[in-house]
Amino acid sequence: MKTMKPMKPMTRHRRDRGFTLLELLVAAAVFVVICGAALTFFAYHLPVFKRQQNMAGLNIAMRNAVSQLQLDAINAGSGYYQGINIPDFPIGLTIQNHVATSGSPCNTPSTFTYGSTCFDQLNIIAVDSTVPPSHPSDNGSNCVSTTSSVLFANPVSPTTTAQLAGDYHNGDEVLVVKADGSQMTTAILSKDGSVAGGKVQLQHNPTANDGSNTSDPAGITSYTNNKLGTSFCPADWILKIVPITYKVDTSTASDPKLIREQPSGSTNDVVLAEQVVGFKVGAIIWNSCTPSCTSDDGSSYVYDDSVYSSGGVSQPHNYTLIRSIQIELIARTTPNPDPSYNYRNGFDSGPYQIESVSVVVNPRNLTMNNQ
């Protein structure tokens, strides 16, 4: 029997190979080029991304600040005569305009800093709706003068004297106003309210003979033509007010902040926006055209409260005439300290982006007596 020999396995004559050194060097060079291009692209677009993020944050802050401003301003003058529909209110807004002086800039361009005279201040007047109105008198049933340091409040039923006394505290601001809104003045209480002789005794800093008061954070009595008076009778009103002040804090000149400030002692003061470089408030006032005009078209806003006029008569600082306001707010991104950063904005030529917003607010109580 023939024996078959086993077949030898077939062998492949092949030499396994890896990358050569040259191939590795070429691959490494390509990788370095690609990474370099990617990093360059990233470095180029990172500042753009940061600017976009900064502008987005600035936009949100501006929108929030303006929304709060509008919410407060639309209610200026609200709360007067609770439960009584009397459209002739005494006052809703006061404005302190800072007008730039030629040759004396309020900011320092070289350091990108701003001073307090660069910005206006807006005071929004509203009545504390938690405190019922009361009637003023002396310690009997006669009229009282606010030039003295004490007036007495007669509560309106069902409010009791004890309840009303508990509503008034040292440092509160009261507005004393004629029933028809024709005269008013304001004072700061120097003691808590107390019950005396069936009335509530309110001790306060006295007003001057013209009704003005040097201690008036809301600016209501800063000027004597604001319907000021000193004599008020039992048919008139005492109202506790809660003014809200919008102003720019420049204690850190490199970062001016828009502040919403409430009465002294309040814990509700908040910073609405940082890096503010513009805050201006203009006003349209009643019958601001000449006597020959048939209507006030409200076509222009006055940004200097010292030149207010009505019916052709100069009435500087007469805030009782304010009908509508225009608020302009400008803020910036954080200044870029890099000397190679060449961008300069068109507002103040600073190395930062800016955003501005302008809104017109027609407070409800300031337009009830359109004429």
Sequence and secondary structure as in RCSB ss.txt:
>XXXX:A:sequence
MKTMKPMKPMTRHRRDRGFTLLELLVAAAVFVVICGAALTFFAYHLPVFKRQQNMAGLNIAMRNAVSQLQLDAIN
AGSGYYQGINIPDFPIGLTIQNHVATSGSPCNTPSTFTYGSTCFDQLNIIAVDSTVPPSHPSDNGSNCVSTTSSV
LFANPVSPTTTAQLAGDYHNGDEVLVVKADGSQMTTAILSKDGSVAGGKVQLQHNPTANDGSNTSDPAGITSYTN
NKLGTSFCPADWILKIVPITYKVDTSTASDPKLIREQPSGSTNDVVLAEQVVGFKVGAIIWNSCTPSCTSDDGSS
YVYDDSVYSSGGVSQPHNYTLIRSIQIELIARTTPNPDPSYNYRNGFDSGPYQIESVSVVVNPRNLTMNNQ
>XXXX:A:secstr
                    HHHHHHHHHHHHHHHHHHHHHHHHHHHHHHHHHHHHHHHHHHHHHHHHHHHHHHT
TTTTTTTT      S SEEEE    BTTB SEETTTTEE GGGS EEEE  B TTS  EEEE SSSS EETTSSE
EEEEE TT  HHHHHHH  TT EEEEE TTSS EEEEEBSS  EEETTEEEEEB    TTS  S  TT TTSSTT
TTB SEE TTSEEEEE  EEEEEE SSTTS EEEEE STT S  EEEESSEEEEEEEEEETT S TT S      
 BS GGG EETTEE TT GGGEEEEEEEEEEE      TT     TTT  SS EEEEEEEE  GGGSTT  
